[in-house]
């Protein structure tokens, strides 16, 4: 009962904060928005592109604009949409990178792993349409919040999804997870069990299981005060990936909650945690 009340309270607060953000003024000149593009046949197969306005103002900005960050929203695989995370797209574009925010199908319309397949399909679309929309098709980063972080990490670590979508794994230079569940057992959580239980091997829903598949660099961001997804989830994945020989940067922000780690990308809440700075350092690092 306590966990359910905590989840409901988080949902209410997060919805109110997002409403304030979405109804408020947007940063001037932060991005050119290309909205509601179809990457597949389902109504949920839609994505938005945010192009940085400063892409041609300097050589450095021009190089940054060759990088695309593909972001997947949260919502417990049941709800959520890219529209609620417009501030993320604008924040990424303000840093000088191209942002792509993609929806995916949700439970009960689909169960695991269909939403991960959708995400892989959106990555393939970005690669195919890079020239048409002036995206950085050869410098791709995956990113997500909560359930979206789980999806991003599965794409990065389980090579089957990208392979099935026709995307070379080496085209993904890094994966960024904000407050994601990576080592959880989906069958132990009654609320999400139906989403994963029909899969013949539910363990394959756990990104930490695939940490042995060393590939792109990882950046794992979490809040110490997260009551929805414990920061231990990010610690587990970072430790497992490093043990396998992979590179994983882990940052845990003191006193920051589940929503706070992503809301910190909005200028009104950037004082909560230097998430934008960490994102930029990761992308421009080795």
Buried (B, 14 or more C-beta within 10 A) or exposed (E): EEEEEEBEEBBEEBEEBBEEBEEEEEBEEBBEBBBEBEBBEBEBBBBBBBBBBBBEEEEEBEBBBBBBBBBBBBBBBBEBBBBBBBBBBBBBBBBBBBBBBBBBBBBEEBBBBBBBBBBBBBBBBBBEBBEEBBBBBEBBBBBBBBBBBBBBBBBBBBBBBBEEBEBEBEBBBBBBBBBBBBBBEBBEBEEBBEBBEEBEEBEBBBBBBBBEBBBBBBBBBBBEBBBBBBBBBBBBBBBBBBEBEBBBBBBBBEEBBBBBBBBBBBBEBBEBBBBBEBBBEBBBEE
